[in-house]
Amino acid sequence: MGTFKSFIESKGITAAQVATTSKRIEATDHASRTLLVKRAEKRRVKETADKKYAELNLEKPKTSGRGINSQQVELAVADKEISRKSRAKIVRAVNVILAAKKQPAVDTKALFEGTKARAGKKPAVAEKK
């Protein structure tokens, strides 16, 4: 039995709760959507296309807009490899659930100790001439 599975069982948390909570907290709010629109507009306008986001005071949105789905939570429960972003979203959802139960928050290492993160695609290396 994996660390994540034993943890959620001991705290009385279900995979469906984690998926639902993640969907709710990762949803794009009005402020994040406004930032996304401004960043896209910055890229389209020729005068601002070469400037950095920091120069125009355009920070990254706080949420990605996509939560974890139940299939990804089930993979985590089964100790399969999942990406680091998915792990972070699961940890955020679990911490929100624990805060509602007035229990202390946990970190990624405590939940996923001993399981490897899924490696993404390697960047293409330009050929040297």
N, CA, C and O atoms as a GROMACS GRO file, in nm:
protein
  516
    1MET      N    1   0.086  -0.117   0.000
    1MET     CA    2   0.000   0.000   0.000
    1MET      C    3   0.090   0.123   0.000
    1MET      O    4   0.187   0.131   0.075
    2GLY      N    5   0.056   0.218  -0.086
    2GLY     CA    6   0.137   0.337  -0.103
    2GLY      C    7   0.115   0.441   0.005
    2GLY      O    8   0.020   0.433   0.083
    3THR      N    9   0.203   0.537   0.008
    3THR     CA   10   0.196   0.644   0.108
    3THR      C   11   0.070   0.728   0.090
    3THR      O   12   0.002   0.759   0.188
    4PHE      N   13   0.038   0.765  -0.036
    4PHE     CA   14  -0.079   0.849  -0.062
    4PHE      C   15  -0.207   0.775  -0.025
    4PHE      O   16  -0.297   0.832   0.036
    5LYS      N   17  -0.214   0.648  -0.062
    5LYS     CA   18  -0.335   0.569  -0.033
    5LYS      C   19  -0.356   0.555   0.118
    5LYS      O   20  -0.467   0.572   0.166
    6SER      N   21  -0.251   0.524   0.190
    6SER     CA   22  -0.264   0.508   0.335
    6SER      C   23  -0.298   0.642   0.402
    6SER      O   24  -0.372   0.644   0.500
    7PHE      N   25  -0.244   0.752   0.348
    7PHE     CA   26  -0.272   0.883   0.406
    7PHE      C   27  -0.419   0.921   0.391
    7PHE      O   28  -0.484   0.962   0.487
    8ILE      N   29  -0.473   0.907   0.269
    8ILE     CA   30  -0.612   0.949   0.250
    8ILE      C   31  -0.710   0.855   0.322
    8ILE      O   32  -0.817   0.897   0.366
    9GLU      N   33  -0.672   0.728   0.334
    9GLU     CA   34  -0.757   0.636   0.410
    9GLU      C   35  -0.757   0.671   0.558
    9GLU      O   36  -0.860   0.664   0.625
   10SER      N   37  -0.641   0.709   0.611
   10SER     CA   38  -0.632   0.742   0.753
   10SER      C   39  -0.706   0.872   0.786
   10SER      O   40  -0.756   0.889   0.897
   11LYS      N   41  -0.713   0.963   0.689
   11LYS     CA   42  -0.781   1.091   0.711
   11LYS      C   43  -0.928   1.088   0.670
   11LYS      O   44  -1.000   1.185   0.692
   12GLY      N   45  -0.972   0.978   0.611
   12GLY     CA   46  -1.113   0.966   0.571
   12GLY      C   47  -1.146   1.049   0.447
   12GLY      O   48  -1.255   1.103   0.436
   13ILE      N   49  -1.051   1.058   0.356
   13ILE     CA   50  -1.070   1.135   0.232
   13ILE      C   51  -1.087   1.036   0.117
   13ILE      O   52  -1.016   0.936   0.110
   14THR      N   53  -1.182   1.065   0.028
   14THR     CA   54  -1.202   0.979  -0.088
   14THR      C   55  -1.138   1.044  -0.212
   14THR      O   56  -1.111   1.164  -0.216
   15ALA      N   57  -1.116   0.960  -0.313
   15ALA     CA   58  -1.060   1.010  -0.439
   15ALA      C   59  -1.156   1.108  -0.505
   15ALA      O   60  -1.112   1.205  -0.568
   16ALA      N   61  -1.284   1.085  -0.493
   16ALA     CA   62  -1.383   1.175  -0.552
   16ALA      C   63  -1.379   1.312  -0.486
   16ALA      O   64  -1.395   1.414  -0.552
   17GLN      N   65  -1.358   1.315  -0.355
   17GLN     CA   66  -1.345   1.443  -0.284
   17GLN      C   67  -1.225   1.522  -0.335
   17GLN      O   68  -1.234   1.643  -0.355
   18VAL      N   69  -1.114   1.454  -0.356
   18VAL     CA   70  -0.993   1.520  -0.403
   18VAL      C   71  -1.016   1.577  -0.543
   18VAL      O   72  -0.978   1.691  -0.570
   19ALA      N   73  -1.079   1.499  -0.631
   19ALA     CA   74  -1.104   1.546  -0.768
   19ALA      C   75  -1.201   1.664  -0.770
   19ALA      O   76  -1.178   1.760  -0.842
   20THR      N   77  -1.306   1.658  -0.691
   20THR     CA   78  -1.405   1.766  -0.687
   20THR      C   79  -1.344   1.893  -0.630
   20THR      O   80  -1.367   2.002  -0.682
   21THR      N   81  -1.268   1.880  -0.523
   21THR     CA   82  -1.206   1.996  -0.460
   21THR      C   83  -1.104   2.059  -0.554
   21THR      O   84  -1.096   2.181  -0.564
   22SER      N   85  -1.027   1.977  -0.623
   22SER     CA   86  -0.928   2.028  -0.717
   22SER      C   87  -0.996   2.105  -0.830
   22SER      O   88  -0.949   2.212  -0.869
   23LYS      N   89  -1.103   2.052  -0.881
   23LYS     CA   90  -1.176   2.121  -0.989
   23LYS      C   91  -1.225   2.257  -0.941
   23LYS      O   92  -1.222   2.354  -1.017
   24ARG      N   93  -1.270   2.264  -0.818
   24ARG     CA   94  -1.323   2.389  -0.763
   24ARG      C   95  -1.213   2.491  -0.739
   24ARG      O   96  -1.230   2.608  -0.776
   25ILE      N   97  -1.102   2.452  -0.680
   25ILE     CA   98  -0.999   2.550  -0.645
   25ILE      C   99  -0.910   2.588  -0.763
   25ILE      O  100  -0.850   2.695  -0.762
   26GLU      N  101  -0.901   2.503  -0.865
   26GLU     CA  102  -0.818   2.534  -0.981
   26GLU      C  103  -0.894   2.609  -1.090
   26GLU      O  104  -0.835   2.649  -1.190
   27ALA      N  105  -1.024   2.628  -1.072
   27ALA     CA  106  -1.104   2.695  -1.174
   27ALA      C  107  -1.054   2.838  -1.194
   27ALA      O  108  -1.010   2.904  -1.100
   28THR      N  109  -1.061   2.884  -1.317
   28THR     CA  110  -1.015   3.019  -1.349
   28THR      C  111  -1.115   3.121  -1.296
   28THR      O  112  -1.234   3.116  -1.329
   29ASP      N  113  -1.067   3.212  -1.216
   29ASP     CA  114  -1.153   3.319  -1.166
   29ASP      C  115  -1.143   3.440  -1.257
   29ASP      O  116  -1.069   3.439  -1.356
   30HIS      N  117  -1.217   3.544  -1.224
   30HIS     CA  118  -1.222   3.662  -1.311
   30HIS      C  119  -1.086   3.730  -1.324
   30HIS      O  120  -1.048   3.772  -1.434
   31ALA      N  121  -1.012   3.740  -1.215
   31ALA     CA  122  -0.881   3.806  -1.219
   31ALA      C  123  -0.783   3.728  -1.306
   31ALA      O  124  -0.707   3.788  -1.382
   32SER      N  125  -0.783   3.596  -1.296
   32SER     CA  126  -0.692   3.513  -1.376
   32SER      C  127  -0.728   3.523  -1.523
   32SER      O  128  -0.639   3.530  -1.609
   33ARG      N  129  -0.856   3.523  -1.552
   33ARG     CA  130  -0.900   3.532  -1.691
   33ARG      C  131  -0.860   3.668  -1.751
   33ARG      O  132  -0.818   3.674  -1.866
   34THR      N  133  -0.872   3.774  -1.673
   34THR     CA  134  -0.832   3.907  -1.719
   34THR      C  135  -0.682   3.911  -1.750
   34THR      O  136  -0.641   3.969  -1.850
   35LEU      N  137  -0.601   3.848  -1.663
   35LEU     CA  138  -0.457   3.843  -1.688
   35LEU      C  139  -0.425   3.766  -1.816
   35LEU      O  140  -0.337   3.806  -1.892
   36LEU      N  141  -0.496   3.655  -1.839
   36LEU     CA  142  -0.472   3.577  -1.960
   36LEU      C  143  -0.504   3.658  -2.085
   36LEU      O  144  -0.431   3.653  -2.184
   37VAL      N  145  -0.613   3.734  -2.080
   37VAL     CA  146  -0.652   3.816  -2.194
   37VAL      C  147  -0.548   3.926  -2.219
   37VAL      O  148  -0.512   3.951  -2.334
   38LYS      N  149  -0.500   3.989  -2.113
   38LYS     CA  150  -0.401   4.096  -2.128
   38LYS      C  151  -0.269   4.041  -2.181
   38LYS      O  152  -0.203   4.107  -2.262
   39ARG      N  153  -0.229   3.922  -2.137
   39ARG     CA  154  -0.106   3.862  -2.186
   39ARG      C  155  -0.117   3.825  -2.334
   39ARG      O  156  -0.022   3.842  -2.410
   40ALA      N  157  -0.233   3.775  -2.375
   40ALA     CA  158  -0.254   3.742  -2.516
   40ALA      C  159  -0.254   3.869  -2.601
   40ALA      O  160  -0.198   3.870  -2.712
   41GLU      N  161  -0.314   3.974  -2.551
   41GLU     CA  162  -0.317   4.102  -2.623
   41GLU      C  163  -0.176   4.159  -2.638
   41GLU      O  164  -0.142   4.215  -2.742
   42LYS      N  165  -0.095   4.144  -2.535
   42LYS     CA  166   0.044   4.190  -2.539
   42LYS      C  167   0.120   4.121  -2.651
   42LYS      O  168   0.200   4.185  -2.719
   43ARG      N  169   0.097   3.993  -2.672
   43ARG     CA  170   0.167   3.919  -2.776
   43ARG      C  171   0.121   3.959  -2.917
   43ARG      O  172   0.198   3.952  -3.012
   44ARG      N  173  -0.005   3.999  -2.930
   44ARG     CA  174  -0.059   4.036  -3.060
   44ARG      C  175  -0.020   4.176  -3.107
   44ARG      O  176   0.001   4.197  -3.226
   45VAL      N  177  -0.010   4.269  -3.016
   45VAL     CA  178   0.020   4.408  -3.051
   45VAL      C  179   0.169   4.422  -3.080
   45VAL      O  180   0.253   4.381  -3.000
   46LYS      N  181   0.200   4.481  -3.196
   46LYS     CA  182   0.340   4.490  -3.239
   46LYS      C  183   0.426   4.575  -3.146
   46LYS      O  184   0.543   4.544  -3.125
   47GLU      N  185   0.369   4.681  -3.090
   47GLU     CA  186   0.447   4.770  -3.003
   47GLU      C  187   0.490   4.702  -2.872
   47GLU      O  188   0.595   4.735  -2.817
   48THR      N  189   0.410   4.611  -2.824
   48THR     CA  190   0.440   4.547  -2.696
   48THR      C  191   0.493   4.405  -2.711
   48THR      O  192   0.529   4.343  -2.612
   49ALA      N  193   0.498   4.353  -2.832
   49ALA     CA  194   0.537   4.213  -2.852
   49ALA      C  195   0.680   4.185  -2.806
   49ALA      O  196   0.708   4.075  -2.758
   50ASP      N  197   0.770   4.282  -2.820
   50ASP     CA  198   0.909   4.259  -2.782
   50ASP      C  199   0.939   4.291  -2.636
   50ASP      O  200   1.050   4.267  -2.591
   51LYS      N  201   0.843   4.345  -2.563
   51LYS     CA  202   0.863   4.377  -2.422
   51LYS      C  203   0.838   4.254  -2.335
   51LYS      O  204   0.768   4.161  -2.374
   52LYS      N  205   0.895   4.258  -2.218
   52LYS     CA  206   0.875   4.150  -2.122
   52LYS      C  207   0.745   4.172  -2.045
   52LYS      O  208   0.697   4.285  -2.034
   53TYR      N  209   0.689   4.063  -1.993
   53TYR     CA  210   0.566   4.073  -1.914
   53TYR      C  211   0.587   4.158  -1.789
   53TYR      O  212   0.498   4.234  -1.750
   54ALA      N  213   0.703   4.147  -1.729
   54ALA     CA  214   0.732   4.222  -1.606
   54ALA      C  215   0.731   4.373  -1.632
   54ALA      O  216   0.689   4.451  -1.546
   55GLU      N  217   0.777   4.415  -1.749
   55GLU     CA  218   0.777   4.558  -1.782
   55GLU      C  219   0.635   4.614  -1.788
   55GLU      O  220   0.612   4.730  -1.755
   56LEU      N  221   0.541   4.531  -1.831
   56LEU     CA  222   0.402   4.573  -1.845
   56LEU      C  223   0.317   4.537  -1.724
   56LEU      O  224   0.195   4.554  -1.725
   57ASN      N  225   0.381   4.487  -1.618
   57ASN     CA  226   0.313   4.445  -1.494
   57ASN      C  227   0.206   4.339  -1.520
   57ASN      O  228   0.096   4.346  -1.466
   58LEU      N  229   0.239   4.241  -1.604
   58LEU     CA  230   0.149   4.131  -1.634
   58LEU      C  231   0.206   4.003  -1.574
   58LEU      O  232   0.294   3.940  -1.633
   59GLU      N  233   0.156   3.965  -1.458
   59GLU     CA  234   0.206   3.845  -1.393
   59GLU      C  235   0.129   3.723  -1.443
   59GLU      O  236   0.027   3.736  -1.511
   60LYS      N  237   0.178   3.607  -1.408
   60LYS     CA  238   0.109   3.484  -1.445
   60LYS      C  239  -0.017   3.469  -1.360
   60LYS      O  240  -0.019   3.511  -1.245
   61PRO      N  241  -0.122   3.409  -1.416
   61PRO     CA  242  -0.242   3.383  -1.336
   61PRO      C  243  -0.211   3.283  -1.225
   61PRO      O  244  -0.123   3.198  -1.240
   62LYS      N  245  -0.283   3.293  -1.115
   62LYS     CA  246  -0.258   3.207  -1.000
   62LYS      C  247  -0.306   3.064  -1.022
   62LYS      O  248  -0.250   2.970  -0.966
   63THR      N  249  -0.410   3.047  -1.105
   63THR     CA  250  -0.463   2.913  -1.129
   63THR      C  251  -0.450   2.876  -1.275
   63THR      O  252  -0.445   2.963  -1.362
   64SER      N  253  -0.443   2.747  -1.301
   64SER     CA  254  -0.426   2.700  -1.438
   64SER      C  255  -0.560   2.687  -1.511
   64SER      O  256  -0.564   2.688  -1.634
   65GLY      N  257  -0.668   2.675  -1.435
   65GLY     CA  258  -0.798   2.659  -1.498
   65GLY      C  259  -0.841   2.514  -1.511
   65GLY      O  260  -0.955   2.486  -1.547
   66ARG      N  261  -0.751   2.422  -1.482
   66ARG     CA  262  -0.783   2.280  -1.493
   66ARG      C  263  -0.748   2.209  -1.363
   66ARG      O  264  -0.636   2.218  -1.312
   67GLY      N  265  -0.845   2.140  -1.311
   67GLY     CA  266  -0.822   2.062  -1.190
   67GLY      C  267  -0.781   1.920  -1.224
   67GLY      O  268  -0.770   1.884  -1.341
   68ILE      N  269  -0.760   1.843  -1.123
   68ILE     CA  270  -0.727   1.702  -1.137
   68ILE      C  271  -0.855   1.624  -1.162
   68ILE      O  272  -0.959   1.657  -1.104
   69ASN      N  273  -0.850   1.523  -1.246
   69ASN     CA  274  -0.968   1.440  -1.264
   69ASN      C  275  -0.956   1.314  -1.180
   69ASN      O  276  -0.848   1.282  -1.128
   70SER      N  277  -1.065   1.243  -1.167
   70SER     CA  278  -1.066   1.125  -1.078
   70SER      C  279  -0.972   1.015  -1.127
   70SER      O  280  -0.920   0.939  -1.047
   71GLN      N  281  -0.952   1.006  -1.258
   71GLN     CA  282  -0.861   0.906  -1.312
   71GLN      C  283  -0.718   0.930  -1.265
   71GLN      O  284  -0.646   0.836  -1.232
   72GLN      N  285  -0.676   1.056  -1.261
   72GLN     CA  286  -0.542   1.088  -1.214
   72GLN      C  287  -0.527   1.061  -1.065
   72GLN      O  288  -0.420   1.018  -1.020
   73VAL      N  289  -0.632   1.086  -0.988
   73VAL     CA  290  -0.627   1.058  -0.845
   73VAL      C  291  -0.617   0.907  -0.824
   73VAL      O  292  -0.544   0.861  -0.736
   74GLU      N  293  -0.691   0.830  -0.903
   74GLU     CA  294  -0.683   0.684  -0.892
   74GLU      C  295  -0.544   0.633  -0.927
   74GLU      O  296  -0.497   0.537  -0.865
   75LEU      N  297  -0.477   0.694  -1.023
   75LEU     CA  298  -0.339   0.657  -1.055
   75LEU      C  299  -0.247   0.686  -0.936
   75LEU      O  300  -0.157   0.608  -0.906
   76ALA      N  301  -0.270   0.799  -0.870
   76ALA     CA  302  -0.190   0.833  -0.752
   76ALA      C  303  -0.214   0.733  -0.639
   76ALA      O  304  -0.121   0.695  -0.568
   77VAL      N  305  -0.339   0.692  -0.621
   77VAL     CA  306  -0.372   0.595  -0.517
   77VAL      C  307  -0.305   0.461  -0.546
   77VAL      O  308  -0.263   0.391  -0.455
   78ALA      N  309  -0.296   0.426  -0.675
   78ALA     CA  310  -0.235   0.299  -0.715
   78ALA      C  311  -0.083   0.307  -0.724
   78ALA      O  312  -0.020   0.212  -0.771
   79ASP      N  313  -0.022   0.419  -0.680
   79ASP     CA  314   0.123   0.440  -0.683
   79ASP      C  315   0.181   0.436  -0.824
   79ASP      O  316   0.295   0.392  -0.843
   80LYS      N  317   0.106   0.480  -0.921
   80LYS     CA  318   0.157   0.494  -1.057
   80LYS      C  319   0.224   0.630  -1.071
   80LYS      O  320   0.201   0.719  -0.989
   81GLU      N  321   0.306   0.645  -1.173
   81GLU     CA  322   0.376   0.772  -1.194
   81GLU      C  323   0.280   0.876  -1.250
   81GLU      O  324   0.210   0.851  -1.348
   82ILE      N  325   0.277   0.993  -1.186
   82ILE     CA  326   0.200   1.105  -1.238
   82ILE      C  327   0.291   1.227  -1.241
   82ILE      O  328   0.393   1.231  -1.172
   83SER      N  329   0.255   1.326  -1.319
   83SER     CA  330   0.342   1.442  -1.338
   83SER      C  331   0.352   1.526  -1.211
   83SER      O  332   0.270   1.513  -1.120
   84ARG      N  333   0.451   1.611  -1.207
   84ARG     CA  334   0.471   1.698  -1.091
   84ARG      C  335   0.357   1.798  -1.075
   84ARG      O  336   0.316   1.829  -0.963
   85LYS      N  337   0.305   1.849  -1.188
   85LYS     CA  338   0.193   1.942  -1.180
   85LYS      C  339   0.070   1.874  -1.122
   85LYS      O  340  -0.002   1.934  -1.042
   86SER      N  341   0.047   1.750  -1.161
   86SER     CA  342  -0.066   1.676  -1.108
   86SER      C  343  -0.049   1.652  -0.959
   86SER      O  344  -0.145   1.662  -0.882
   87ARG      N  345   0.072   1.620  -0.919
   87ARG     CA  346   0.100   1.602  -0.776
   87ARG      C  347   0.072   1.729  -0.698
   87ARG      O  348   0.011   1.725  -0.591
   88ALA      N  349   0.117   1.843  -0.752
   88ALA     CA  350   0.096   1.970  -0.684
   88ALA      C  351  -0.052   2.002  -0.670
   88ALA      O  352  -0.095   2.053  -0.567
   89LYS      N  353  -0.130   1.972  -0.772
   89LYS     CA  354  -0.274   1.997  -0.766
   89LYS      C  355  -0.341   1.906  -0.664
   89LYS      O  356  -0.434   1.947  -0.594
   90ILE      N  357  -0.294   1.782  -0.657
   90ILE     CA  358  -0.350   1.689  -0.557
   90ILE      C  359  -0.317   1.738  -0.417
   90ILE      O  360  -0.403   1.736  -0.329
   91VAL      N  361  -0.194   1.783  -0.395
   91VAL     CA  362  -0.154   1.832  -0.263
   91VAL      C  363  -0.238   1.954  -0.223
   91VAL      O  364  -0.282   1.964  -0.109
   92ARG      N  365  -0.260   2.047  -0.318
   92ARG     CA  366  -0.343   2.164  -0.288
   92ARG      C  367  -0.484   2.123  -0.251
   92ARG      O  368  -0.541   2.177  -0.156
   93ALA      N  369  -0.541   2.028  -0.324
   93ALA     CA  370  -0.677   1.983  -0.295
   93ALA      C  371  -0.684   1.914  -0.158
   93ALA      O  372  -0.777   1.937  -0.081
   94VAL      N  373  -0.586   1.829  -0.129
   94VAL     CA  374  -0.584   1.759   0.000
   94VAL      C  375  -0.569   1.860   0.114
   94VAL      O  376  -0.634   1.846   0.217
   95ASN      N  377  -0.486   1.962   0.095
   95ASN     CA  378  -0.468   2.063   0.200
   95ASN      C  379  -0.595   2.144   0.223
   95ASN      O  380  -0.622   2.182   0.337
   96VAL      N  381  -0.672   2.170   0.119
   96VAL     CA  382  -0.800   2.240   0.137
   96VAL      C  383  -0.897   2.152   0.216
   96VAL      O  384  -0.968   2.201   0.303
   97ILE      N  385  -0.899   2.024   0.185
   97ILE     CA  386  -0.987   1.932   0.257
   97ILE      C  387  -0.945   1.922   0.404
   97ILE      O  388  -1.029   1.923   0.494
   98LEU      N  389  -0.813   1.914   0.427
   98LEU     CA  390  -0.764   1.906   0.565
   98LEU      C  391  -0.792   2.035   0.642
   98LEU      O  392  -0.821   2.031   0.761
   99ALA      N  393  -0.783   2.150   0.576
   99ALA     CA  394  -0.813   2.276   0.641
   99ALA      C  395  -0.959   2.282   0.682
   99ALA      O  396  -0.992   2.337   0.788
  100ALA      N  397  -1.047   2.226   0.600
  100ALA     CA  398  -1.189   2.222   0.634
  100ALA      C  399  -1.213   2.133   0.756
  100ALA      O  400  -1.307   2.156   0.833
  101LYS      N  401  -1.129   2.031   0.773
  101LYS     CA  402  -1.141   1.941   0.888
  101LYS      C  403  -1.058   1.990   1.007
  101LYS      O  404  -1.048   1.921   1.109
  102LYS      N  405  -0.998   2.109   0.994
  102LYS     CA  406  -0.914   2.170   1.098
  102LYS      C  407  -0.796   2.081   1.137
  102LYS      O  408  -0.767   2.060   1.254
  103GLN      N  409  -0.729   2.028   1.033
  103GLN     CA  410  -0.611   1.945   1.052
  103GLN      C  411  -0.492   2.013   0.984
  103GLN      O  412  -0.512   2.094   0.894
  104PRO      N  413  -0.370   1.982   1.025
  104PRO     CA  414  -0.253   2.048   0.966
  104PRO      C  415  -0.231   2.008   0.820
  104PRO      O  416  -0.267   1.898   0.778
  105ALA      N  417  -0.172   2.099   0.745
  105ALA     CA  418  -0.145   2.075   0.603
  105ALA      C  419  -0.027   1.978   0.587
  105ALA      O  420   0.053   1.960   0.679
  106VAL      N  421  -0.018   1.918   0.469
  106VAL     CA  422   0.091   1.826   0.438
  106VAL      C  423   0.167   1.879   0.317
  106VAL      O  424   0.120   1.968   0.246
  107ASP      N  425   0.287   1.822   0.294
  107ASP     CA  426   0.362   1.861   0.177
  107ASP      C  427   0.373   1.744   0.080
  107ASP      O  428   0.331   1.632   0.111
  108THR      N  429   0.430   1.771  -0.035
  108THR     CA  430   0.437   1.670  -0.141
  108THR      C  431   0.519   1.549  -0.098
  108THR      O  432   0.482   1.436  -0.128
  109LYS      N  433   0.628   1.573  -0.029
  109LYS     CA  434   0.714   1.461   0.012
  109LYS      C  435   0.643   1.366   0.106
  109LYS      O  436   0.665   1.245   0.100
  110ALA      N  437   0.558   1.418   0.191
  110ALA     CA  438   0.485   1.332   0.285
  110ALA      C  439   0.382   1.247   0.213
  110ALA      O  440   0.358   1.133   0.252
  111LEU      N  441   0.321   1.301   0.108
  111LEU     CA  442   0.217   1.227   0.037
  111LEU      C  443   0.273   1.127  -0.065
  111LEU      O  444   0.219   1.018  -0.081
  112PHE      N  445   0.380   1.165  -0.132
  112PHE     CA  446   0.430   1.082  -0.242
  112PHE      C  447   0.570   1.029  -0.218
  112PHE      O  448   0.650   1.019  -0.311
  113GLU      N  449   0.600   0.997  -0.094
  113GLU     CA  450   0.732   0.946  -0.061
  113GLU      C  451   0.754   0.811  -0.128
  113GLU      O  452   0.672   0.720  -0.113
  114GLY      N  453   0.864   0.798  -0.200
  114GLY     CA  454   0.900   0.671  -0.262
  114GLY      C  455   0.843   0.650  -0.402
  114GLY      O  456   0.880   0.551  -0.466
  115THR      N  457   0.758   0.736  -0.452
  115THR     CA  458   0.707   0.720  -0.588
  115THR      C  459   0.775   0.822  -0.678
  115THR      O  460   0.802   0.935  -0.637
  116LYS      N  461   0.802   0.780  -0.799
  116LYS     CA  462   0.870   0.867  -0.894
  116LYS      C  463   0.769   0.951  -0.970
  116LYS      O  464   0.655   0.910  -0.992
  117ALA      N  465   0.812   1.069  -1.009
  117ALA     CA  466   0.728   1.156  -1.092
  117ALA      C  467   0.745   1.113  -1.238
  117ALA      O  468   0.853   1.070  -1.279
  118ARG      N  469   0.637   1.126  -1.314
  118ARG     CA  470   0.643   1.091  -1.454
  118ARG      C  471   0.724   1.198  -1.528
  118ARG      O  472   0.700   1.317  -1.513
  119ALA      N  473   0.820   1.153  -1.608
  119ALA     CA  474   0.904   1.246  -1.683
  119ALA      C  475   0.829   1.292  -1.806
  119ALA      O  476   0.762   1.214  -1.873
  120GLY      N  477   0.840   1.420  -1.835
  120GLY     CA  478   0.776   1.475  -1.953
  120GLY      C  479   0.864   1.456  -2.077
  120GLY      O  480   0.966   1.388  -2.073
  121LYS      N  481   0.821   1.518  -2.184
  121LYS     CA  482   0.898   1.510  -2.308
  121LYS      C  483   1.025   1.592  -2.293
  121LYS      O  484   1.024   1.700  -2.234
  122LYS      N  485   1.132   1.541  -2.347
  122LYS     CA  486   1.260   1.612  -2.340
  122LYS      C  487   1.260   1.721  -2.448
  122LYS      O  488   1.208   1.700  -2.558
  123PRO      N  489   1.319   1.837  -2.416
  123PRO     CA  490   1.323   1.944  -2.516
  123PRO      C  491   1.412   1.906  -2.634
  123PRO      O  492   1.514   1.839  -2.617
  124ALA      N  493   1.373   1.950  -2.752
  124ALA     CA  494   1.452   1.923  -2.870
  124ALA      C  495   1.578   2.009  -2.867
  124ALA      O  496   1.572   2.130  -2.847
  125VAL      N  497   1.690   1.947  -2.888
  125VAL     CA  498   1.818   2.017  -2.886
  125VAL      C  499   1.851   2.058  -3.028
  125VAL      O  500   1.847   1.976  -3.119
  126ALA      N  501   1.884   2.185  -3.048
  126ALA     CA  502   1.920   2.234  -3.180
  126ALA      C  503   2.056   2.177  -3.221
  126ALA      O  504   2.147   2.165  -3.139
  127GLU      N  505   2.065   2.143  -3.346
  127GLU     CA  506   2.192   2.087  -3.394
  127GLU      C  507   2.298   2.197  -3.402
  127GLU      O  508   2.270   2.309  -3.443
  128LYS      N  509   2.419   2.161  -3.362
  128LYS     CA  510   2.528   2.257  -3.367
  128LYS      C  511   2.596   2.246  -3.504
  128LYS      O  512   2.614   2.136  -3.557
  129LYS      N  513   2.631   2.361  -3.558
  129LYS     CA  514   2.694   2.362  -3.691
  129LYS      C  515   2.842   2.381  -3.680
  129LYS      O  516   2.911   2.384  -3.782
   0.00000   0.00000   0.00000
